[in-house]
Amino acid sequence: MYAQFENQEYEKVLSKIDEYILVFEGEEMLPKFELLKATVSGRLYGFEAYSEAVNYVALTYANKPEGEKAQKIITDVLPKLAIKEFTSDSLIGNYKVVYQFNKVNTQEIADFAKAMDTIVAKVAYYDLKTSIDVYNPELSFVVVHGLKSINGAEGFAYIIRDEDRLKITKPSTAISSENYQIIQIHKNFDAYLKDHQ
């Protein structure tokens, strides 16, 4: 189950956790599964789902270590994660280029990521990497990491769209690492696109 979590197979993990919650009812393992369920729910559905699930663990298992950990998350972590206002793009920092895909198109995503890996391997002046990130149950992103400015991220996307021999034509979005974290936490990519297009 941990390997599936690491591979961002969140829906499979949630399904297994729900099974285990029934199997381990009344057992010492149950609060651990509930806390894991909170984390996975947050990764897949965003801040509100995470907050609700962590609150459930804190209230239901208040006298267990997991309940205490959930309470600490409520006190220390949730206020920091609650911030959903986007930061302004500065001239320096860490930036990404994001390509959006319907999650069911697994072969298209894999092919695109492979093509992108080929492209970034040729870029000598940046240490670029790619990843496939789950956004929500419907969408996944192919992300290019390691760009140092918003102009650099936009320029990279332009060059591979118009000049690279592979002609990547998929629409892209340049975004700072801070704003990318916000869209992953709050699942508000549409709001970011509206503000930055």
C-alpha angles and dihedrals in degrees: 000000000000090000089053089049090051089050090053092245089146098157092054091048092050090051092051092045091053089052092048092048088060093044096047098041108151093010129119090249095062098084090049091055091047091053091048089049089055091053094047092046089053093050092050104034104021142236100328093053091046093048092049093048094046090050089052091053092047092052099038097044101029093143095047127083090247090054090051090048090050090051090051089051089051092050102038110020109032095060090056093045092047092075107105102163112114119239121234117257112254131197093255133040139073121312139182138200112224127202116191124219138176103253094228091064093081096155092049090050092049092047092048092048090050091051090048091050088055091051098046091047088065094053105097101176097061132044095233126180134178133216139179108229127189111231102178137324091291105036139052129182132218103211132195110207131193107055116137105211141024088245090051091051093048091045092051091052090048094050095050091044098048108019111025115095091233090060101212101206099174112118114255140196125214111215139167118247089245093055091043089056090050093051091049092049098043100027089228101136091132090057090050091050091049092051096044107038 
